[in-house]
């Protein structure tokens, strides 16, 4: 049997990630403090009508080019991909990112807008919104799903696989079921913390900088977003992440390029991400930093996405 992570799973482990020094790595090493409220030059901001309301979106480049849909995680926003978008657009792709329902500039989108209305943000709400976004693009599309959005992408693929050209899981919860159980520090408490308390703990950790140590400009933007993000959406997402469906077998059979991207100091242990990548027969790339390679290694991550797309003939 081939060594896991090498020929059996499609790539030498040092081919993707931060294991080599090149132009992309040098650019990432030179990143300073960034004003995340400023979109990339030439980017267009707009809204997309979806079942839960209107989602704020950001795109760059030519809409006729192959689309890369970038989906942020809980408490995040489209701006999390701002440093990657010029690299992707410059290589002939159309990167499009949006805020999840209830988050930042999509705060007005929620279950009360559904027909019929529902009380909570649930998996199907996020899946239906995501599928509606995909259907506005030139499908099939490349998908990059960050953290909680990785779960949504899995569910969406199970329902509409024809809309996907490739799928990348960025810091995605690597285990089904109670996904927090593998997280350092809070894992042992996660089985009895409810959604309200869990959301409060998560927001406190992010606002205080205890979840991730980031530059002052990043922390200001993160705190600013919380003025708009609905606590109910964070509460419901925390609850959803306590019951993650197991779609690994279906993903393993998926006949499309798959990639797991993760920081070496992610919230979940690296070994769990490696096991997830092996289970779904995906490439894996490990980057310097923590839970957010899209922020801390954007040029290296973009470089590897472009290599993934080109290598599999899915440009």
Order of alpha helices (4+ residues) and beta strands (2+ residues): alpha-beta-beta-beta-alpha-beta-alpha-beta-alpha-beta-alpha-alpha-alpha-alpha-beta-alpha-beta-alpha-alpha
